[in-house]
């Protein structure tokens, strides 16, 4: 449907509607098309007026589409009018409409109305990330940084995960602003990146650098660098944190993971206590392993190859140097099929220990148990990220140790034909500080999804005396 260029009269709209194959959805399709073509608002308004006269009212989803167009064009008075109509007609709105209203108002000089609306949303649901971030950006733009940080801390407390874009905006809007409280909050964001093992992309990293260098009365200097394999920063000669856990940290971590993740509430949903017990007996009689492999996960590496071949390649590659391997498999791998050839399975079982779990089991608890029980040297192979298990660990220190251990021990199979056994770095690849230095690993490009590939590029910030 091609939207008209100018507002139409009732009979002209009627004519278009009659010519349309499905007249009952004509208005929705027409408005969708107006959003796509960014039609003038008065054209859309003439359609709404016509519908209101014909039906006596306007359907909710038609109003939402009109609202989308108004927000797209920053038509504040129209956004306010639609809000008044919606408020009068519907007791509560769904989150899509609230997102649009908050976004539209927060980008205008009426931005405080967006804050009132956010309060309204809170009474009925947890506001979406869009709602929070629209309000945060509006407050920051108007230099109300205290308010922006209150909203940010509130969204974290509600487990609403911020985008890198909003985190970057804090540094952009705080440039050159004095204040110990503000500085503390921004350092808090850097520690949030550390805690969650998030690597900023290049533009975000530049914002951080410019903010540091703009702090009034403090002489910060930033340089981009690559850390030496020894873990020393070539710019400030500072030694980065060691990636290895101490004996005490390691034993605390394995105790906690075995207690909370493996015997905790989440395991038995997908595996039976009997199976877990059988697995533990199996592992204890064969300890220690050098590498534990999530067989099912690795078998899907290359879609064009048979699953058993993918796993076979991985085992051959890892079995070098007489490494002791444990492969976690599933029972269906033992039935001869197009993906699982019996003779290849036999050959693999000569090179590695296999444990075949029920087909409904969850592999991760097994993977963690076998790796941690084997000792500090043991590594594991999986392309999974184990996010859920980090969540089962109740305190932030244990979560931090878990991530640190994972960074040093997880081998992720790259999609090339060879196993990219990333050398385990001697230093820990996360944001870190000594007070007068900050070291921030960053990526060249923006990645919303989590990645294991550890960046090689770093920003070194040094406070010159």
Secondary structure, DSSP 8 states (H G I E B T S, - for coil): ----SS---HHHHHHHHHHSTTGGGHHHHHHHHHHHHT--HHHHHHHHHHHHHHHSS--HHHHHHHHHHHHHTT-HHHHHHHHHHHHHH-SS--HHHHHHHHHHHHTSTTHHHHHHHHHHHHHHS---HHHHHHHHHHHHHTT-HHHHHHHHHHHHHTT----HHHHHHHHHHTTT---HHHHHHHHHHHHHHHHTT--EEHHHHHHHHHHHHHSTT--EEEEEEE--TTSB-TTT--B--BSS--HHHHHHHHHHIIIIIISSTTGGGTS-HHHHHHHHHHHHTT---SEEEEHHHHHTS-TTS-HHHHHHHHHHHHTGGG--EEEEEEGGGGS--SSS-HHHHHHHHHHSEEEEE-TT--HHHHHHHHHHHH-TT-EEE-S---HHHHHHS-SHHHHHHHHHHHHHHEE---SSSS-------SB--S-EE-SSEEEEEEESS--SS-------EEEEEEE--
